[in-house]
């Protein structure tokens, strides 16, 4: 061993070559690094990150579009009508401050959201045009059916009524004259005129005979004979005319003239009815009992129901005791909803309140763009809360229960 060391020490070149060969041996023993394996590992990590991000985004979307009742909404207060026992009782309407106690116990099958709408919303428009002289409309005002909402100017319509009434009176007098027939005095006058004409005719006949004899004896001229003959012929025609007139007077007016007069009377009566209808519609009354939602005109405005510019209506009104929820249920969940199904409705503005409701109808056609079916849920609003908490266009949450409870 000492001899080897001495030989290495005495021969430096040999020592350096030995060290180089030893280093090469060590490198040859190391495992080779595979660049392809490192690349595959990085791809796996990237895919795992994408899957994680996609799952997280889906969870966020589910939470946003499928709101679940919070713990406070699922805890029922003791004695509250929203408990399962009260929900199955015979009460028809209720507004409570509690929500379903237990989804499984109460049979909650679906939750969705929608908007409050009136079951019947009316646009109050005048049937005639004119200037508004009086307006008794304000937003939020509750009115009864038949209450006067507005009065229009009546000058033109009042004149039309008077004119049509005068025309009707004239037509009736004409008909009455025809139906009564000829007066006895008129017949006597025609008889007297006929007798006078008969006497004149007799006199002209005598004159004609005399002139004819004289003409034969050369005592009268041909002109005198022809003149007496013409006068006789004219009087005969007059006598025939008077006889016909007397017969017509005795028979009375023709049936056709009476029927014509009756038609004129009916036409005049129709004109009077139309004029009175237009005049009466200058006073605009509430068609139903309800609440004024929107005011569309002011005093002094000229309203016309067929106008494209200006005011065409007075107000919008609705019965706020008859409300519905307008919502769309996705096609994947529509099998859980049926007509008459018991529901609970909670306005988002008042989280401490809920109202009994039921599915009133499912629309006969789906919404292709949404992939959903429109549904109407009827809300039972207590009389004392009409228009207080639930207002049209408010957003609400609807809970659908599996047990059927049809409305009375």
C-alpha positions as CSV (number, residue, x, y, z in Angstrom):
1,X,0.0,0.0,0.0
2,X,2.8,2.4,0.8
3,X,4.4,1.5,-2.4
4,X,1.3,2.4,-4.4
5,X,1.1,5.8,-2.6
6,X,4.8,6.5,-3.3
7,X,4.3,5.6,-6.9
8,X,1.3,8.0,-7.2
9,X,3.2,10.7,-5.5
10,X,6.3,10.3,-7.7
11,X,4.0,10.3,-10.9
12,X,1.6,13.2,-10.9
13,X,0.2,12.6,-14.4
14,X,-0.8,9.2,-13.5
15,X,-2.6,10.6,-10.4
16,X,-4.6,13.1,-12.5
17,X,-5.8,10.5,-15.0
18,X,-6.9,8.2,-12.2
19,X,-9.1,10.9,-10.7
20,X,-10.7,11.7,-14.1
21,X,-11.6,8.0,-14.6
22,X,-13.2,7.8,-11.1
23,X,-15.4,10.9,-11.9
24,X,-16.6,9.4,-15.1
25,X,-17.5,6.2,-13.2
26,X,-19.6,8.1,-10.7
27,X,-21.5,10.0,-13.4
28,X,-22.3,6.8,-15.2
29,X,-23.9,5.4,-12.0
30,X,-26.4,8.4,-11.8
31,X,-30.0,7.8,-13.1
32,X,-30.9,9.7,-16.4
33,X,-33.5,12.6,-16.1
34,X,-36.5,12.0,-18.4
35,X,-37.7,15.4,-19.8
36,X,-40.9,13.8,-21.1
37,X,-41.9,12.6,-17.6
38,X,-41.6,16.1,-16.3
39,X,-43.8,17.4,-19.1
40,X,-46.5,14.8,-18.4
41,X,-46.6,15.6,-14.7
42,X,-47.1,19.3,-15.4
43,X,-50.1,18.5,-17.7
44,X,-51.7,16.4,-15.0
45,X,-51.4,19.2,-12.5
46,X,-52.9,21.7,-15.0
47,X,-55.9,19.4,-15.6
48,X,-56.5,18.9,-11.9
49,X,-56.6,22.7,-11.4
50,X,-59.1,23.1,-14.3
51,X,-61.4,20.5,-12.8
52,X,-61.2,22.1,-9.4
53,X,-62.0,25.6,-10.8
54,X,-65.0,24.1,-12.9
55,X,-66.4,22.4,-9.8
56,X,-66.1,25.6,-7.8
57,X,-67.8,27.6,-10.5
58,X,-70.7,25.1,-10.7
59,X,-71.2,25.2,-7.0
60,X,-71.4,29.0,-7.0
61,X,-73.9,29.0,-9.9
62,X,-76.1,26.4,-8.1
63,X,-76.1,28.5,-4.9
64,X,-77.1,31.6,-6.9
65,X,-79.9,30.1,-9.1
66,X,-81.2,27.6,-6.5
67,X,-81.6,29.6,-3.3
68,X,-82.2,27.4,-0.3
69,X,-84.1,28.7,2.7
70,X,-81.8,29.8,5.5
71,X,-81.8,28.3,8.9
72,X,-83.9,31.2,10.2
73,X,-86.5,30.5,7.5
74,X,-86.6,26.8,8.4
75,X,-87.2,27.3,12.1
76,X,-90.8,27.6,13.0
77,X,-91.8,29.7,16.0
78,X,-93.9,27.9,18.7
79,X,-97.5,28.3,18.1
80,X,-97.0,29.9,14.6
81,X,-99.6,29.1,11.9
82,X,-96.7,28.1,9.6
83,X,-96.2,24.8,11.5
84,X,-97.1,21.6,9.8
85,X,-100.1,21.1,12.1
86,X,-101.5,24.6,11.3
87,X,-100.8,24.1,7.6
88,X,-103.0,21.1,7.5
89,X,-105.8,22.8,9.4
90,X,-108.9,24.3,7.7
91,X,-107.6,27.9,7.6
92,X,-107.8,29.4,4.1
93,X,-105.8,32.6,4.5
94,X,-102.9,33.5,6.8
95,X,-99.9,35.8,7.0
96,X,-97.4,34.4,9.4
97,X,-93.9,35.3,10.7
98,X,-92.4,31.8,10.5
99,X,-91.3,29.5,7.8
100,X,-91.4,25.7,7.3
101,X,-89.9,24.0,10.3
102,X,-88.5,21.0,8.6
103,X,-88.3,20.4,4.8
104,X,-88.8,16.6,5.1
105,X,-91.6,16.8,7.7
106,X,-93.5,19.5,5.8
107,X,-93.0,17.8,2.4
108,X,-91.1,20.7,0.7
109,X,-90.4,19.5,-2.8
110,X,-89.3,22.7,-4.7
111,X,-88.3,26.3,-4.1
112,X,-88.4,29.0,-6.7
113,X,-88.8,32.8,-7.0
114,X,-91.1,35.1,-8.9
115,X,-92.9,38.4,-8.9
116,X,-96.3,39.6,-7.5
117,X,-98.8,40.6,-10.1
118,X,-102.5,41.5,-9.8
119,X,-104.8,38.8,-11.1
120,X,-106.8,41.5,-12.9
121,X,-105.2,44.8,-13.7
122,X,-107.5,47.4,-15.5
123,X,-106.5,50.3,-17.6
124,X,-109.3,52.8,-17.0
125,X,-109.9,54.7,-20.3
126,X,-112.7,57.0,-21.3
127,X,-115.2,55.8,-23.9
128,X,-115.5,59.3,-25.3
129,X,-113.0,62.1,-25.9
130,X,-113.0,65.4,-24.1
131,X,-111.3,67.7,-21.6
132,X,-111.0,66.5,-18.0
133,X,-113.0,69.0,-15.9
134,X,-112.8,67.0,-12.6
135,X,-110.3,64.3,-11.6
136,X,-110.5,62.2,-8.4
137,X,-107.5,60.0,-8.9
138,X,-104.4,59.6,-6.8
139,X,-101.9,56.7,-6.5
140,X,-102.7,54.4,-3.7
141,X,-106.3,55.6,-3.4
142,X,-108.8,52.8,-2.7
143,X,-112.1,53.2,-4.5
144,X,-115.3,51.2,-4.7
145,X,-117.1,50.1,-7.8
146,X,-119.2,53.0,-9.2
147,X,-117.2,55.8,-7.6
148,X,-116.7,58.8,-9.9
149,X,-113.1,59.0,-11.0
150,X,-113.4,61.9,-13.5
151,X,-115.8,64.2,-15.3
152,X,-115.3,65.3,-18.9
153,X,-116.7,68.5,-20.6
154,X,-120.3,67.9,-21.7
155,X,-121.2,70.9,-24.0
156,X,-121.0,69.1,-27.3
157,X,-122.6,65.9,-26.0
158,X,-125.5,67.7,-24.4
159,X,-126.3,69.6,-27.7
160,X,-126.2,66.3,-29.5
161,X,-128.8,64.9,-27.1
162,X,-131.2,67.8,-27.6
163,X,-130.9,67.7,-31.4
164,X,-131.6,64.0,-31.6
165,X,-134.5,64.3,-29.3
166,X,-136.1,67.0,-31.5
167,X,-135.6,64.8,-34.6
168,X,-137.2,61.9,-32.8
169,X,-140.2,64.1,-31.9
170,X,-140.7,65.2,-35.5
171,X,-140.5,61.6,-36.8
172,X,-143.1,60.5,-34.3
173,X,-145.5,63.2,-35.3
174,X,-145.3,62.2,-38.9
175,X,-146.0,58.6,-38.1
176,X,-148.9,59.6,-35.9
177,X,-150.4,61.6,-38.7
178,X,-150.2,58.7,-41.1
179,X,-151.6,56.2,-38.6
180,X,-154.6,58.3,-37.8
181,X,-155.5,58.6,-41.5
182,X,-157.5,61.3,-43.2
183,X,-159.5,63.7,-41.1
184,X,-163.3,63.7,-41.7
185,X,-163.1,67.5,-42.5
186,X,-160.7,66.8,-45.3
187,X,-163.1,64.2,-46.7
188,X,-166.0,66.6,-46.6
189,X,-163.9,69.2,-48.3
190,X,-163.0,66.8,-51.1
191,X,-166.7,65.8,-51.5
192,X,-167.7,69.5,-51.7
193,X,-165.1,70.2,-54.4
194,X,-166.2,67.1,-56.3
195,X,-169.9,68.3,-56.2
196,X,-168.9,71.7,-57.5
197,X,-166.9,70.2,-60.3
198,X,-169.9,68.0,-61.2
199,X,-172.1,71.1,-61.4
200,X,-169.6,72.9,-63.6
201,X,-169.4,69.8,-65.8
202,X,-173.2,69.8,-66.3
203,X,-173.1,73.5,-67.3
204,X,-170.4,72.9,-69.8
205,X,-172.3,70.0,-71.3
206,X,-175.3,72.2,-71.9
207,X,-173.1,74.9,-73.4
208,X,-171.5,72.4,-75.7
209,X,-174.8,71.0,-76.9
210,X,-176.2,74.5,-77.6
211,X,-173.1,75.5,-79.6
212,X,-173.3,72.2,-81.5
213,X,-177.0,72.9,-82.5
214,X,-176.1,76.5,-83.4
215,X,-173.2,75.5,-85.5
216,X,-175.4,73.1,-87.4
217,X,-177.8,76.0,-88.1
218,X,-175.0,78.3,-88.9
219,X,-175.7,80.3,-85.7
220,X,-172.3,79.6,-84.1
221,X,-168.8,79.6,-85.4
222,X,-166.6,76.6,-85.5
223,X,-164.3,78.2,-82.9
224,X,-167.0,78.6,-80.4
225,X,-167.9,74.9,-80.8
226,X,-164.3,73.7,-80.4
227,X,-163.8,75.9,-77.3
228,X,-166.9,74.6,-75.6
229,X,-165.8,71.0,-76.4
230,X,-162.3,71.6,-74.9
231,X,-163.8,73.1,-71.7
232,X,-166.1,70.1,-71.3
233,X,-163.2,67.6,-71.8
234,X,-161.0,69.4,-69.2
235,X,-163.8,69.4,-66.7
236,X,-164.4,65.7,-67.2
237,X,-160.7,65.0,-66.4
238,X,-160.9,67.2,-63.3
239,X,-163.9,65.3,-62.1
240,X,-162.1,62.0,-62.5
241,X,-159.1,63.3,-60.6
242,X,-161.3,64.5,-57.7
243,X,-163.1,61.1,-57.6
244,X,-159.7,59.3,-57.2
245,X,-158.5,61.7,-54.6
246,X,-161.7,61.3,-52.6
247,X,-161.3,57.5,-52.8
248,X,-157.7,57.7,-51.5
249,X,-158.7,60.0,-48.6
250,X,-161.4,57.5,-47.6
251,X,-159.0,54.6,-47.9
252,X,-156.2,56.3,-45.9
253,X,-152.4,56.3,-46.3
254,X,-150.5,53.5,-47.9
255,X,-149.0,50.8,-45.7
256,X,-145.5,51.5,-47.3
257,X,-145.6,55.1,-46.1
258,X,-146.5,54.0,-42.6
259,X,-143.7,51.5,-42.5
260,X,-141.3,54.2,-43.8
261,X,-142.3,56.5,-41.1
262,X,-141.8,53.8,-38.5
263,X,-138.3,53.2,-39.7
264,X,-137.5,56.9,-39.5
265,X,-138.8,56.9,-35.9
266,X,-136.5,53.9,-35.0
267,X,-133.5,55.6,-36.6
268,X,-134.2,58.8,-34.5
269,X,-134.6,56.7,-31.4
270,X,-131.2,55.1,-32.0
271,X,-129.6,58.5,-32.5
272,X,-131.1,59.6,-29.2
273,X,-129.7,56.5,-27.4
274,X,-126.3,57.0,-28.8
275,X,-126.2,60.7,-27.9
276,X,-127.4,59.9,-24.3
277,X,-124.8,57.1,-24.0
278,X,-122.0,59.5,-25.1
279,X,-123.2,62.1,-22.6
280,X,-123.4,59.6,-19.8
281,X,-119.9,58.4,-20.5
282,X,-118.5,61.9,-19.8
283,X,-118.7,60.7,-16.1
284,X,-116.1,58.0,-15.7
285,X,-116.7,55.6,-12.8
286,X,-114.6,52.9,-11.3
287,X,-115.3,49.5,-13.0
288,X,-114.2,47.5,-9.9
289,X,-113.4,48.0,-6.3
290,X,-109.6,48.3,-6.0
291,X,-106.6,50.5,-5.6
292,X,-105.2,53.1,-8.0
293,X,-101.8,51.9,-9.1
294,X,-100.8,54.7,-11.6
295,X,-102.2,58.1,-12.5
296,X,-102.0,58.8,-16.2
297,X,-103.7,62.2,-16.7
298,X,-104.4,65.6,-15.0
299,X,-107.2,68.1,-15.0
300,X,-107.3,70.0,-18.2
301,X,-105.9,67.2,-20.3
302,X,-107.8,66.2,-23.4
303,X,-108.2,62.4,-23.3
304,X,-109.1,60.2,-26.2
305,X,-109.1,56.4,-26.0
306,X,-108.1,56.0,-29.7
307,X,-105.4,58.7,-29.8
308,X,-101.8,57.8,-30.5
309,X,-100.5,61.0,-28.9
310,X,-101.5,62.6,-25.6
311,X,-103.5,61.0,-22.9
312,X,-105.5,57.9,-23.7
313,X,-106.3,56.7,-20.2
314,X,-106.9,58.0,-16.7
315,X,-105.2,55.5,-14.5
316,X,-104.3,51.9,-13.9
317,X,-106.1,50.1,-11.1
318,X,-106.3,46.6,-9.6
319,X,-107.8,44.6,-6.8
320,X,-104.9,44.0,-4.4
321,X,-106.8,41.4,-2.5
322,X,-106.6,39.1,-5.6
323,X,-102.8,38.6,-6.2
324,X,-100.8,36.0,-8.0
325,X,-97.1,35.1,-8.3
326,X,-95.7,35.0,-11.8
327,X,-92.8,32.6,-12.0
328,X,-91.2,30.1,-14.4
329,X,-90.3,26.6,-13.2
330,X,-87.6,24.8,-15.1
331,X,-88.6,21.9,-17.2
332,X,-86.5,19.6,-15.0
333,X,-88.6,20.5,-12.0
334,X,-92.0,21.0,-13.5
335,X,-93.0,17.4,-12.6
336,X,-92.9,18.5,-8.9
337,X,-95.6,21.2,-9.5
338,X,-99.3,20.5,-10.0
339,X,-102.6,22.5,-9.9
340,X,-103.9,23.0,-6.5
341,X,-100.6,22.3,-4.8
342,X,-100.1,23.9,-1.4
343,X,-97.5,26.7,-1.3
344,X,-95.9,29.3,1.0
345,X,-95.0,32.8,-0.3
346,X,-92.5,35.1,1.3
347,X,-91.7,38.6,0.1
348,X,-88.0,39.4,0.0
349,X,-88.7,42.8,1.4
350,X,-90.3,41.3,4.5
351,X,-88.4,38.2,5.5
352,X,-90.4,37.8,8.7
353,X,-93.7,37.2,6.8
354,X,-95.2,34.4,4.8
355,X,-98.6,33.8,3.1
356,X,-100.6,30.7,2.3
357,X,-100.9,30.1,-1.4
358,X,-101.7,27.4,-4.0
359,X,-100.9,26.7,-7.6
360,X,-103.7,28.3,-9.5
361,X,-102.7,27.2,-13.1
362,X,-99.8,26.0,-15.2
363,X,-99.6,27.8,-18.5
364,X,-100.4,25.7,-21.6
365,X,-97.2,26.7,-23.4
366,X,-93.6,26.6,-22.3
367,X,-90.9,29.3,-22.7
368,X,-88.4,27.9,-25.2
369,X,-85.7,30.6,-24.4
370,X,-85.8,29.8,-20.7
371,X,-86.5,26.1,-20.9
372,X,-89.2,26.7,-18.3
373,X,-93.0,26.6,-17.9
374,X,-94.8,29.7,-16.6
375,X,-96.8,29.1,-13.5
376,X,-99.3,31.2,-11.6
377,X,-99.6,30.8,-7.8
378,X,-102.6,32.4,-6.1
379,X,-101.8,34.2,-2.8
380,X,-104.3,34.5,0.0
381,X,-104.1,38.0,1.3
382,X,-105.9,38.9,4.6
383,X,-108.3,41.7,4.2
384,X,-106.5,43.9,6.8
385,X,-103.2,43.5,4.8
386,X,-104.5,44.4,1.4
387,X,-101.9,46.6,-0.3
388,X,-99.7,46.8,2.8
389,X,-96.9,44.2,2.4
390,X,-97.5,42.6,-1.0
391,X,-97.3,45.0,-3.8
392,X,-97.3,44.4,-7.6
393,X,-93.9,43.7,-9.1
394,X,-92.3,42.7,-5.7
395,X,-90.0,39.7,-5.8
396,X,-91.0,36.8,-3.6
397,X,-89.8,33.3,-2.8
398,X,-92.3,30.4,-3.2
399,X,-92.1,27.0,-1.4
400,X,-93.9,24.1,-3.1
401,X,-95.1,21.2,-0.9
402,X,-95.9,17.7,-1.9
403,X,-99.2,17.3,-0.2
404,X,-102.2,18.6,-2.2
405,X,-104.5,21.2,-0.7
406,X,-107.0,22.5,-3.1
407,X,-108.5,25.9,-2.7
408,X,-112.1,26.2,-1.6
